Amino acid sequence: YQGRRGGTVHSVRLSVRPEPGSPERACRDIPEKGLTCEDLTLDDGMPARVYRQPAEGRTGTEVSLRYRSGRSTVALSVSPAPSGAGGAPVTAGDLVRVAQSPRFR
């Protein structure tokens, strides 16, 4: 998908896949790759995880949110525009608000 903020178009990915059945790996930062990981809880008590990492082949940071819903894992990610314009497309808080929205659920 594409999302527009102001005049800048960003890449938006939504993925819903069957739950892998194995426990999720520990949330950890990997400073040498610029990856940060943060565990949080959505308003309905659902555990979620936010990742931030440098966007591959682009200037800026990709922000991703993952959580389990039923027997599926939901992932929502937003990458900066290919031109690098517009800086960070969204914050982790923006993705959490989307995931908690009744329109999204």
HELIX and SHEET records of a PDB file:
HELIX    1   1 PRO A   31  LYS A   33  5                                   3    
HELIX    2   2 ALA A   92  GLN A  100  1                                   9    
SHEET    1   A 6 GLN A   2  ARG A   5  0                                        
SHEET    2   A 6 THR A   8  PRO A  18 -1                                        
SHEET    3   A 6 SER A  72  SER A  79 -1                                        
SHEET    4   A 6 THR A  61  SER A  69 -1                                        
SHEET    5   A 6 PRO A  47  PRO A  54 -1                                        
SHEET    6   A 6 THR A  36  THR A  41 -1                                        
END                                                                             
